[in-house]
């Protein structure tokens, strides 16, 4: 499963109590509720991917579901091995 699909699935499951909400990559996080809802969603994503989203500047850049997926993809990308000198 791709990162984007997993992020959409996590958010969809978290918001399943409201069937009127459609979670797409272009959907704005603010459409899902207040800032506490956004924090709650991001905490779920942090747990699912085993990462921590910091600093606050990064949080402010996350406007859409795709923004979150892009951040997660970059944060979980394996580092290229550096040759030992």
CORMO-V48555 format. One line per field, one symbol per residue. ss: DSSP state (~ for helix, > for strand, _ for the rest). psi: psi as a letter, one per 30 degrees, with the letter a starting at -180 (. if undefined). A space follows every 50 residues. Layout:
# CORMO-V48555
ss->???
psi->???
This chain:
# CORMO-V48555
ss->__~~~~~~~~~~~~_____________>~~~~__~~~~~~~~~~~~~~~_ _____~~~~~~__>~~~~~~~~~~~__________
psi->kleeeeeeeeeeeegffjffkjjlefkkefffaafeeeeeeeeeeeeefh lkjlafeeeffjeleeeeeeeeeefgkkkkkkkk.
